Amino acid sequence: MSDILTHLQQIFRDVLDDPRLQITRESSAQTVKDWDSLAHINLVSAIEQEFQIRFALGELAELKNVGDMIDLMEQKLAVR
């Protein structure tokens, strides 16, 4: 498990209030219980705060799963 995925695991558990939640690069709103539009906003906000990055709305619209999010995060973290 990558460092980012490991870190995201805890954020997802906190935001979705599920201490046993297991996410993978393939996880998406369709496969994770309680990941609805409100939870998505809270997840994005928590991720932005924790990693000190900002997502553009267009970037978020293109994400299909956690793996896409990690790839985008790695790009943003690399240019900091």
Sine and cosine of phi, psi and omega as CSV:
sin_phi,cos_phi,sin_psi,cos_psi,sin_omega,cos_omega
0.00,0.00,0.77,-0.64,-0.01,-1.00
-0.93,0.38,0.33,-0.94,0.02,-1.00
-0.86,0.51,-0.67,0.74,0.00,-1.00
-0.90,0.43,-0.71,0.71,0.01,-1.00
-0.88,0.48,-0.66,0.75,0.04,-1.00
-0.87,0.49,-0.69,0.72,0.01,-1.00
-0.92,0.38,-0.67,0.74,0.02,-1.00
-0.90,0.44,-0.57,0.82,0.02,-1.00
-0.79,0.62,-0.74,0.67,-0.03,-1.00
-0.93,0.36,-0.62,0.78,0.03,-1.00
-0.89,0.46,-0.72,0.69,0.03,-1.00
-0.87,0.49,-0.67,0.74,0.01,-1.00
-0.88,0.47,-0.68,0.73,-0.01,-1.00
-0.92,0.39,-0.77,0.64,-0.07,-1.00
-0.92,0.40,-0.66,0.75,-0.04,-1.00
-1.00,0.01,0.01,1.00,0.06,-1.00
0.80,0.60,0.76,0.64,0.01,-1.00
-0.66,-0.76,1.00,-0.07,-0.08,-1.00
-0.91,0.42,-0.22,0.98,0.00,-1.00
-0.97,-0.25,0.02,1.00,-0.04,-1.00
-0.85,0.52,0.74,-0.67,0.07,-1.00
-0.89,-0.45,0.86,-0.52,0.05,-1.00
-0.93,-0.37,0.42,-0.91,0.07,-1.00
-0.76,-0.65,0.05,-1.00,0.07,-1.00
-0.88,0.48,-0.42,0.91,-0.03,-1.00
-1.00,0.04,-0.15,0.99,-0.02,-1.00
-0.88,0.47,0.60,-0.80,0.02,-1.00
-0.53,-0.85,0.06,-1.00,0.02,-1.00
-0.88,0.48,-0.44,0.90,0.01,-1.00
-0.97,0.23,-0.37,0.93,-0.08,-1.00
-0.94,-0.33,-0.17,0.99,-0.04,-1.00
-0.94,-0.35,0.86,-0.50,0.01,-1.00
-0.85,0.52,0.69,-0.73,0.06,-1.00
0.96,0.28,0.11,0.99,0.07,-1.00
-1.00,0.04,0.99,0.11,0.01,-1.00
-0.96,-0.27,-0.16,-0.99,-0.09,-1.00
-0.90,0.43,-0.62,0.78,0.03,-1.00
-0.93,0.38,-0.69,0.73,0.04,-1.00
-0.89,0.46,-0.58,0.81,0.01,-1.00
-0.88,0.48,-0.70,0.71,0.03,-1.00
-0.88,0.48,-0.70,0.72,0.00,-1.00
-0.91,0.40,-0.62,0.78,0.05,-1.00
-0.89,0.45,-0.75,0.67,-0.01,-1.00
-0.87,0.50,-0.70,0.71,0.01,-1.00
-0.88,0.48,-0.71,0.70,0.00,-1.00
-0.90,0.43,-0.64,0.77,0.00,-1.00
-0.92,0.39,-0.70,0.72,0.01,-1.00
-0.87,0.49,-0.68,0.73,0.01,-1.00
-0.91,0.41,-0.74,0.67,-0.08,-1.00
-0.91,0.42,-0.65,0.76,-0.08,-1.00
-0.99,-0.15,-0.02,1.00,0.00,-1.00
0.82,0.57,0.74,0.68,0.06,-1.00
-0.76,-0.65,0.23,-0.97,0.05,-1.00
-0.77,-0.64,0.68,-0.73,0.07,-1.00
-0.98,-0.21,0.64,-0.77,0.15,-0.99
-0.99,0.11,0.48,-0.88,-0.02,-1.00
-0.85,0.53,-0.66,0.75,0.01,-1.00
-0.89,0.46,-0.59,0.81,0.03,-1.00
-0.90,0.43,-0.69,0.72,-0.04,-1.00
-0.91,0.41,-0.57,0.82,-0.02,-1.00
-0.91,0.41,-0.43,0.90,-0.04,-1.00
-1.00,0.05,-0.21,0.98,-0.05,-1.00
-0.96,0.28,0.76,-0.65,-0.01,-1.00
-0.98,-0.22,-0.41,0.91,-0.06,-1.00
-0.32,-0.95,-0.01,-1.00,-0.02,-1.00
-0.89,0.47,-0.59,0.81,0.02,-1.00
-0.87,0.49,-0.68,0.74,0.06,-1.00
-0.88,0.47,-0.63,0.78,0.02,-1.00
-0.91,0.42,-0.68,0.73,0.01,-1.00
-0.89,0.46,-0.69,0.72,0.02,-1.00
-0.86,0.51,-0.69,0.72,0.03,-1.00
-0.91,0.41,-0.66,0.75,0.02,-1.00
-0.88,0.47,-0.67,0.74,0.01,-1.00
-0.88,0.48,-0.63,0.77,0.06,-1.00
-0.88,0.47,-0.72,0.69,-0.03,-1.00
-0.92,0.40,-0.65,0.76,0.01,-1.00
-0.93,0.36,-0.48,0.88,-0.02,-1.00
-0.95,0.32,-0.45,0.89,-0.05,-1.00
-0.99,-0.11,0.05,1.00,0.02,-1.00
-0.96,0.26,0.00,0.00,0.00,0.00
